[in-house]
Amino acid sequence: MSTDAGENNGEMVKLNVKVPKRLLEELDELAEELNYTNRSEFVREVLRDTTEPILTPGAQEGVSQGYADVAAGRTMSISEAKDRLGIEDESEE
């Protein structure tokens, strides 16, 4: 993911945020551990990761359907899935 200052129309605005001192210390430690040049670069990337979807709409729909299936009890064990797909269990050989 790019961290260029010229990203998204090139206009940068300043954002002032108050956070507890301990959170700022943790943020700085993590940014250093992940080799970010500075705090701002790290915060920009975290904000992008939070606001830009990681999954495609189709993948998001699939994940949502999976959660709905689990909630409705539409699940099966690994053994049942292997039987259904005709896959032999290696531990049975």
C-alpha positions in Angstrom: 0.0 0.0 0.0 1.4 3.4 -1.0 2.1 6.0 1.6 2.8 8.8 -0.9 1.8 12.3 0.3 0.3 12.9 -3.2 -2.3 10.2 -2.8 -6.0 10.9 -3.4 -5.9 14.3 -5.2 -2.7 15.2 -3.5 -4.3 17.5 -0.9 -3.3 16.7 2.7 -5.1 18.1 5.7 -3.9 18.2 9.3 -5.9 16.1 11.8 -5.4 16.7 15.5 -6.4 13.9 17.7 -6.1 13.5 21.5 -5.2 10.0 22.7 -4.2 8.6 26.1 -0.4 8.8 26.6 -0.1 5.0 26.8 -1.9 4.5 23.5 0.5 7.0 21.9 3.4 5.1 23.3 2.0 1.8 21.9 1.4 3.4 18.5 5.0 4.7 18.4 6.4 1.4 19.4 4.4 -0.5 16.8 5.3 2.1 14.1 9.0 1.7 14.9 8.7 -2.1 15.0 7.0 -2.1 11.5 9.7 0.3 10.2 7.5 3.3 9.5 9.4 6.5 8.8 7.2 8.5 11.2 4.0 8.4 13.2 1.9 10.2 10.5 2.8 7.6 7.9 1.7 4.8 10.2 -1.5 6.5 11.2 -2.4 7.2 7.5 -2.0 3.6 6.6 -4.0 2.4 9.6 -6.8 4.8 8.6 -6.7 3.6 4.9 -6.8 0.0 6.1 -9.8 0.8 8.2 -11.8 2.7 5.6 -10.9 0.8 2.4 -12.5 -2.6 2.0 -10.0 -5.4 1.9 -12.5 -7.9 0.4 -14.3 -7.6 -2.9 -18.0 -7.2 -2.6 -18.5 -10.8 -3.7 -16.1 -12.0 -1.1 -17.8 -9.9 1.6 -21.1 -11.4 0.5 -19.6 -14.9 0.8 -18.3 -14.2 4.3 -21.7 -12.9 5.4 -23.4 -15.9 4.0 -21.0 -18.2 5.8 -21.8 -16.4 9.1 -25.5 -16.8 8.4 -25.1 -20.5 7.7 -23.3 -21.0 11.0 -25.9 -19.0 12.9 -28.7 -21.1 11.2 -26.9 -24.4 12.0 -26.1 -25.2 8.4 -22.7 -26.7 9.2 -21.0 -30.1 9.0 -18.0 -31.8 10.5 -14.8 -32.3 8.6 -15.6 -36.0 8.3 -19.0 -35.3 6.9 -17.5 -32.9 4.3 -14.9 -35.5 3.3 -17.6 -38.1 2.9 -19.7 -35.8 0.9 -16.8 -34.8 -1.4 -15.5 -38.4 -1.7 -12.2 -37.6 0.0 -10.5 -40.4 1.9 -9.3 -39.5 5.4 -5.5 -40.0 5.4 -5.6 -41.2 9.0 -7.8 -44.1 8.0 -5.3 -45.5 5.5 
